[in-house]
Amino acid sequence: MTDKNLIEKIKNPSKDNPLTILMSACLTGLKCGYDGSSYGEYPSAIKLLTYNNVKIVRFCPEEFSFGTPREMCDIHGGTGLDVLKGIAKVLTE
């Protein structure tokens, strides 16, 4: 459970001191899908972009690492955890 003192220390965001949120770029409508498309609209996420007391930092780790467009990749031989263990692989066609 979150500590009560920690909650009391949370700042009240303002225009001069906004709340900074790291958000998946795809949620904000940026075209960072593997094929250069967007993944649709997410009204709740997009609404945050209009608040003057919130600063959104858009980031897509796949776009950053592999670029757009990129080949579609898939996990072969297991799950994501297996990839991290070195048992399975992420391969493109």
C-alpha positions in Angstrom: 0.0 0.0 0.0 1.2 3.5 -0.8 2.6 5.4 2.2 0.4 8.3 3.4 3.4 10.6 3.7 4.3 10.0 0.1 0.8 10.9 -1.0 0.9 14.1 1.0 4.2 15.1 -0.8 2.7 14.8 -4.3 2.8 18.3 -5.8 -0.2 20.2 -7.0 0.5 20.8 -10.7 0.3 24.2 -12.2 1.1 25.9 -15.5 4.5 26.9 -14.2 5.2 23.6 -12.4 3.2 20.9 -14.4 2.8 17.3 -13.6 5.1 15.4 -16.0 3.8 12.1 -17.4 5.7 9.6 -19.5 3.1 8.2 -22.0 3.3 5.6 -24.8 3.5 7.6 -28.0 0.9 5.4 -29.7 -1.7 6.5 -27.1 -1.3 10.1 -28.3 -2.0 9.2 -31.9 1.6 9.2 -33.2 2.2 6.9 -36.1 4.7 4.6 -34.5 3.2 1.2 -35.4 5.5 -1.3 -37.1 3.9 -0.4 -40.4 3.9 3.3 -39.9 0.3 3.5 -38.8 -1.3 4.6 -35.6 -3.1 2.3 -33.3 -6.3 4.4 -33.1 -7.5 7.1 -30.8 -7.5 7.0 -27.0 -9.7 10.0 -25.9 -8.7 9.9 -22.3 -5.0 10.0 -23.1 -5.4 12.7 -25.8 -7.5 14.8 -23.4 -4.4 15.0 -21.1 -2.6 16.8 -23.9 -5.0 19.7 -23.5 -4.3 20.4 -19.8 -2.1 23.3 -19.2 -0.9 21.9 -15.8 0.3 18.6 -17.4 3.4 18.0 -19.5 3.2 14.8 -21.6 6.5 13.2 -22.6 5.6 10.9 -25.6 7.9 7.9 -26.0 7.8 4.7 -28.0 10.6 2.3 -27.1 10.1 0.3 -30.4 10.2 3.4 -32.5 13.4 4.5 -30.6 15.1 1.2 -31.0 13.9 0.0 -34.4 12.4 2.9 -36.3 9.2 3.1 -38.3 8.3 1.4 -40.5 9.9 -1.8 -39.5 9.5 -5.5 -40.1 6.9 -7.3 -38.0 8.6 -9.5 -35.4 7.3 -12.3 -33.3 8.5 -14.5 -30.4 9.5 -18.0 -31.4 10.1 -20.8 -29.0 8.4 -19.4 -25.9 7.1 -16.3 -24.2 8.5 -12.8 -23.5 10.0 -14.2 -20.2 11.7 -17.0 -22.2 13.3 -14.3 -24.4 14.7 -12.6 -21.4 16.0 -16.0 -20.1 17.7 -16.6 -23.6 15.4 -19.7 -24.3 13.2 -18.1 -27.0 14.0 -15.6 -29.8 12.4 -12.5 -31.4 12.6 -12.9 -35.1 11.3 -11.1 -38.2 10.1 -12.9 -41.4 
